[in-house]
Amino acid sequence: MIGEFKRRSPSAGAMDVSGAGPGTVAGAYAKGGAAAVSVLTDAEHFGGSLDDLRAARSVVEIPVLRKDFVVDETQIWEARAAGADAVLLIVRILDGARLGGFVDLCRELRFSSLVEVHDESELGRALAAGAPIIGINNRDLTTFRTDLSVSVGLAPGVPAERVLVAESGIRSREDVARLGAAGVDAILVGETLMRSGGGTASVAALAGVPKRDRDRDTGHWRASAC
C-alpha cells in the first residue's frame, strides 16, 4: 500500500481535514503499515511543494514517491535531491521519446519510476518504454469519475515481472480485495485516507489484504499475502 499526502485536488477540493502536516501524516501511514508514501508536489492544482516531500522524507524510512506532472528531466533531478525514491511519469502527457528517456534516466540514477496509464493504448506505450512499475489510474480525467474495473480489466495485460499499482477510487477493504483478486500488487490511496484525517487506523484498515499473484514461472495464478 502506498499512502498519499495531498492538500487538495481539482475534483474533490481541500482534503487536509486534520490540519496535520506531511511529516505527521507520513509517519502515521508508516505506522499503519504503508509500504511507501506518495506526496503531491504540484502547487497549481494540488497546493503541494517539494517542501512537503522533504518533510515526509525527514520522518519515514520507507520509500517516498514524488507525484507531479513531470515534463522535464530537471524535475527528476529535483526529486532525487529532495530525498524521493521514485517519481510519477504520466504516459498521457509524455511523447514516446521523453517517456523512454525519463524511464532510462531514473534507472541510471538508481531511482524508481511509477508509470501511470489510463487505457490499453497507454499501457502498451508504458511497457514498450520499459516501465518497471505500472500504475493504472481508475479516474476518468474528463468526468473525474472513478471505476475500479479499469484496473481489473487492464491487469491481465501487465507482465508478471512488472509491479502493478491500482490508483484512485479505493475506499474500502472490499475494494482492495477485488483488486487483489485481479492480480494487482499494490494500491495507491489518497483521498480516502486524507478525508479520514490521515490516521494510522485508516491505513491499517486497508493494508494487509490477501492478493493473488501470477506465478512467474508457469503463468498460473497462486495466492499470496500482501
N, C-alpha and C positions, 0 to 999 in steps of 0.2 A: 504494500500500500504506500502510495505517495500522498502525503497530506499537503495541501496547498494553502499558502497565506496570500490573500488578496484583499485590498481595501474596498474595492468596488468593481463593478463590471457594467458594460453598456446595456446589457439585457436585464440585470437584476438590481442595479443601483448600489447603494452603500451596503457593505457586508460586515465591516469590522464592528459588530454589535457589542462586543465585550469591552472595546477600547484598549485591549491588550496589544502590545507591540509585537513585531515579528519575532523577536527573540523569545518572548514568553510563550507565544503560540507554537513556535518551532519546538521548544523544549517540551511542551505538553504533548505534541504529536509524537515525539520520540519516546516519551514515557508510555504513551498509549499503545505503542507497537508499530508505528510507522517505520517503513524501511528507508524512506527518503523524504525530503521536504522540497516542495516547489514554491518559488517566490516570484510573484508578478513584479517586474521592474519597469513596465511601461507606465509613463507618467500621464500621458494624454487621456487614455481610455480607462486605465485601472488605478491611477493615483499612486503607483509604486515608484521605486527608485533602487539603485544599486545599494544605497544605504540600508534598505530593508533586507537585501540579501546578505550584506555584511553582518547585520545584527543577528540574523538566523545562524549564519556560519559561526559566529562567536560563541554560540550556545550549544550546538549539537555536533556530534561526531559522525552522524550518518550523512550520506551524500545530499548535496543541495543542488537543485536544478534552477537555472535562470530561465524563466518563462517570459518571453518578449517577442516582438516582431523583428526577428534578426534578418537584416537585409544586407549587412556589410560585415566583412571578416573582422573589422575592428571591434564589433560587439562581442565576438567570441574571445578575443584577447582581453577585453574589459571584464567579461565574466570570469575568466581564469584568474585575472589579477584580483578580483573581488572575493575569491575563495570558492567559486562554484566548482562543482564536479562534472556538470553537464549543462547543455544548452538546448533549448527547443528550436527546431527547424521546421517551418510550416511549408509543406510542398506547394500549397496554393499560391504563395507569394514569391516563390523562387523558381527561376528557369532552370533547365537541366544542368547547365554548366556551373551555375552558382551552387545549386544543391549538392552536386557531386564534389565540388571544390570545398564546400564547408564541411561535409562529412569527412573528407580526407584530412582537412586541417585539424579537426577535432581528434582524429586518430593519431596524427603526428604529435599533437600536444598531450597525448595520453589522457584525453578528455572525452566524455561520452556525449552522444547526440541522440536526443529523442526526436524522431522524425514524424511529424503529425500529418495524417491523411484523413480524408472525408469520404472517399469513394474508391471504387475498384481501379479506376484510371490512375489516381494519385498513389494508390498502393503499389501499382506496377512501377511507377517512377521512383518511389522510395526504395523498393527492392533493387532496382537497377543501379541506384546510386550507392548501394552497399550499406544502407542504414542498418546498424546493429540492433536498434530498439525502435519498434514501430508503435506509434500512438494513434489510436483510432478515436477521432472526436465524434461523439454522438450528437453534437449540436449542429443543426442546420443553420448556417451563418446568414441565411436570408430571412428566415422566420424566427430564429433563435429557439425553436422547439428542439427538445432532446428525445431521442429514441434509441434505446439500448439495442434494438435489433440491427442497428448499423454495425456495431462491434460483433454481434453474434453472426451476422451474415458474412462479414469480411474475414473473420478469424480463420476459416479453413484455408484461405489463400496465403497465410503467413507461414513460411517455413519454420520447422521446429527449432532450428538453431538461432532464430531471431527472437528477442524478447518482445512480447505483445502486451501493450498497455491500453486499457479502455479509459477514456476520458469523458467527463461531463454526464450529468443526468443520473448519477449514482446516489441514491437516497436511503436505501435500506439494506439490511443484511440479505434479504431476498434478492435484491438487485445484484449484489456481489455473488451470491450463489449461482444465479443464472449465468453471469459472465464466466465464472469459474468452470461451470459445466460445459461452456463453449470452448474452453481451452485458453482463456485469457490468463496471462501470467501475473499481471498486476493491474491495479486500479489507481487512477489519479482523482482525488476528491477535494473540491474546494468549497463551493457554496454551501453544501450540507454541513460541513464542519464549521465554517465561519458563522453561519446563521445560528449554530448551537453554542457559539461562544468560543470555539476552538479548543475545547477541553479534552483532557485525556480520555474520559469516558466515551466521548463521541467517536474517537479514533478506535478504541478498543471494541466498540460495538460493530465495527465494520472489518476489523483486521482478523486474520487467522481463519478465514473461511476456506474449507477444503476446495481444491480445484482438480480438474482433470487435465493432465499434461500429455502431449504427444510423445510416444517413445521414439527417441531419435534414431534408434537402430532399425526398428521394424515398421514404424509408421502407424502402429496400433495405439489406441487410447489406453491410458492407465491412470489410476487415481494417485494423487499425491497431495500433501498438505501445503498450504501457502506458508 
